[in-house]
Amino acid sequence: MSKRKRRLRDAKLGMKKGIYILPSFLTIISLFCGFYAIVSAIKGNFESSAWAIMVASLFDMLDGWVARATHSTTRFGIELDSLSDVVAFGVAPAMLAYMWALIPFGRFGWAAAFLFVVCGALRLARFNIQMGSSESKHFTGLPIPAAAITVATLVLFYEDIWDKLYGKNYLIIALVYLLAFLMVSTIKYHGVKEMEFKKRKPFWILVISVLILAVIVIHPPVMLFVFSMAYIIWGIVEEIISYPKRKELEETPQEEVDSRR
């Protein structure tokens, strides 16, 4: 095959030689944090594992922002990001939850941890094929980083309030199953892209952002978990409120819907 034909083939497939170092390096840092979280969970350092997941989520946001800001989004970066997310936000929180609270439940415990990983992987696969369409702003299903952050902040919250965990805690295993279900559900969750930071915003949004930051700084282990749960509950509440309207639109003939518009 000639060089010209090879270039034409690569152009059709959207392939480019080389990679963008900065966003890929940030993704690898997120992957490293996820791996460190797994090792820490195995060693019984649950708080270190939880904080490592939190740091991984920070770098996961940064690599996306950097890629978009520098117009360096590539198929390679997307695939690397997904593989990193499976480890950092799928395997790592599942291992943390299992080693910390799910071992006493036996098969139900490791089944909950495995289901979390599987649903996280399915969530990422669905996100990749929907990219650029329905998931341009909002998320269909709970984002896997949000589910991982909820597990991590739960550990930090519990260790800060009650210290060690003893025996079976049915609320924790129920939460792990709930998070797994929410990731593969069709519940809509808001994303950062909806904020559209490049556009002008009312002054009160800045004030609220500063207040939220101040509240988190006061007692991070507690407030981070509170905000994580608030995000999850808000999506469920919005789904319940909007369900009758969506049901009505689904049952309404298309001609009538077009006339209303």
ChimeraX attribute file (.defattr): number of C-alpha atoms within 10 A of each C-alpha:
attribute: neighborCount
match mode: 1-to-1
recipient: residues
	/A:1	5
	/A:2	6
	/A:3	8
	/A:4	9
	/A:5	10
	/A:6	11
	/A:7	13
	/A:8	12
	/A:9	12
	/A:10	13
	/A:11	11
	/A:12	9
	/A:13	9
	/A:14	10
	/A:15	14
	/A:16	12
	/A:17	5
	/A:18	7
	/A:19	14
	/A:20	15
	/A:21	11
	/A:22	14
	/A:23	24
	/A:24	23
	/A:25	14
	/A:26	21
	/A:27	28
	/A:28	20
	/A:29	18
	/A:30	30
	/A:31	27
	/A:32	18
	/A:33	25
	/A:34	30
	/A:35	21
	/A:36	19
	/A:37	33
	/A:38	28
	/A:39	18
	/A:40	20
	/A:41	24
	/A:42	16
	/A:43	11
	/A:44	14
	/A:45	16
	/A:46	23
	/A:47	21
	/A:48	18
	/A:49	29
	/A:50	29
	/A:51	19
	/A:52	24
	/A:53	31
	/A:54	24
	/A:55	18
	/A:56	31
	/A:57	24
	/A:58	14
	/A:59	20
	/A:60	24
	/A:61	15
	/A:62	16
	/A:63	23
	/A:64	19
	/A:65	15
	/A:66	16
	/A:67	18
	/A:68	12
	/A:69	10
	/A:70	11
	/A:71	10
	/A:72	17
	/A:73	19
	/A:74	16
	/A:75	13
	/A:76	15
	/A:77	21
	/A:78	16
	/A:79	12
	/A:80	15
	/A:81	22
	/A:82	19
	/A:83	17
	/A:84	23
	/A:85	26
	/A:86	22
	/A:87	23
	/A:88	31
	/A:89	33
	/A:90	28
	/A:91	24
	/A:92	32
	/A:93	30
	/A:94	27
	/A:95	24
	/A:96	29
	/A:97	28
	/A:98	24
	/A:99	21
	/A:100	20
	/A:101	20
	/A:102	26
	/A:103	16
	/A:104	16
	/A:105	17
	/A:106	10
	/A:107	11
	/A:108	13
	/A:109	20
	/A:110	19
	/A:111	15
	/A:112	24
	/A:113	27
	/A:114	18
	/A:115	19
	/A:116	29
	/A:117	23
	/A:118	18
	/A:119	21
	/A:120	30
	/A:121	23
	/A:122	16
	/A:123	22
	/A:124	22
	/A:125	12
	/A:126	15
	/A:127	20
	/A:128	14
	/A:129	10
	/A:130	14
	/A:131	11
	/A:132	10
	/A:133	9
	/A:134	11
	/A:135	19
	/A:136	13
	/A:137	17
	/A:138	15
	/A:139	18
	/A:140	21
	/A:141	23
	/A:142	26
	/A:143	23
	/A:144	28
	/A:145	23
	/A:146	18
	/A:147	25
	/A:148	31
	/A:149	24
	/A:150	26
	/A:151	26
	/A:152	31
	/A:153	26
	/A:154	23
	/A:155	26
	/A:156	23
	/A:157	21
	/A:158	15
	/A:159	16
	/A:160	15
	/A:161	10
	/A:162	8
	/A:163	11
	/A:164	10
	/A:165	12
	/A:166	9
	/A:167	10
	/A:168	13
	/A:169	13
	/A:170	11
	/A:171	8
	/A:172	16
	/A:173	20
	/A:174	12
	/A:175	16
	/A:176	25
	/A:177	17
	/A:178	14
	/A:179	27
	/A:180	26
	/A:181	17
	/A:182	24
	/A:183	25
	/A:184	21
	/A:185	14
	/A:186	13
	/A:187	17
	/A:188	19
	/A:189	20
	/A:190	18
	/A:191	13
	/A:192	10
	/A:193	11
	/A:194	10
	/A:195	11
	/A:196	10
	/A:197	9
	/A:198	6
	/A:199	6
	/A:200	7
	/A:201	11
	/A:202	7
	/A:203	8
	/A:204	9
	/A:205	10
	/A:206	11
	/A:207	11
	/A:208	11
	/A:209	11
	/A:210	12
	/A:211	12
	/A:212	13
	/A:213	13
	/A:214	12
	/A:215	14
	/A:216	17
	/A:217	12
	/A:218	10
	/A:219	12
	/A:220	17
	/A:221	21
	/A:222	19
	/A:223	18
	/A:224	21
	/A:225	22
	/A:226	16
	/A:227	15
	/A:228	20
	/A:229	17
	/A:230	12
	/A:231	16
	/A:232	17
	/A:233	12
	/A:234	15
	/A:235	18
	/A:236	16
	/A:237	12
	/A:238	13
	/A:239	16
	/A:240	12
	/A:241	11
	/A:242	10
	/A:243	12
	/A:244	11
	/A:245	10
	/A:246	12
	/A:247	10
	/A:248	10
	/A:249	13
	/A:250	11
	/A:251	9
	/A:252	11
	/A:253	10
	/A:254	11
	/A:255	8
	/A:256	10
	/A:257	12
	/A:258	8
	/A:259	7
	/A:260	7
	/A:261	5
